[in-house]
Amino acid sequence: MVIHIPNPLRSYTSDEKVQAEGHTIAEVLKNLDAQFPGIRFRVIDEQDRIRRHIKIFLNEEMVDNLKEPIESKDTLHIICALSGG
C-alpha cells in the first residue's frame, strides 16, 4: 500500500510516498516502523492512540481506529497539524 508521508516526518523516510504492508492500519504502521525506525512513535502515543496533532486518512476518509482493515490497493495519508505561536 502507498503511504503519503507529511513533510515533518520525511526525515525518517526521505520520500513523500513509501510502501508498507499489513491488513490493518496498526500493522501498516508497524511495518513502516520496521523500515523507518522511530516513525511510529511520532504517529502513535504510548497508549496506542493516534497522537492529537496527527490525522490519518484511509483513501479519503479520516480514521481513528488502528484496527481498521485495509487492502493493498488503499492509500494512507498521514497528516500533521501545524502549531506554533
JOSULVEN-V856170 format. One record per backbone hydrogen bond with DSSP energy under -0.5 kcal/mol. CO is the residue of the C=O (numbers start at 1). NH is the residue of the N-H. If there is no record, write none. Layout:
co=[CO & CO]
nh=[NH & NH]
This chain:
co=[1 & 2 & 3 & 3 & 4 & 6 & 6 & 7 & 9 & 9 & 10 & 16 & 18 & 23 & 24 & 25 & 26 & 27 & 28 & 29 & 30 & 31 & 32 & 36 & 38 & 39 & 39 & 40 & 40 & 43 & 45 & 49 & 51 & 53 & 55 & 56 & 57 & 57 & 58 & 58 & 61 & 63 & 64 & 65 & 66 & 68 & 71 & 74 & 75 & 76 & 77 & 77 & 79]
nh=[20 & 76 & 5 & 18 & 78 & 9 & 10 & 10 & 12 & 13 & 14 & 5 & 3 & 70 & 28 & 29 & 30 & 31 & 32 & 33 & 34 & 35 & 36 & 39 & 42 & 42 & 43 & 43 & 44 & 51 & 48 & 45 & 54 & 81 & 79 & 63 & 59 & 77 & 60 & 61 & 58 & 56 & 66 & 68 & 26 & 25 & 74 & 2 & 59 & 4 & 57 & 79 & 55]
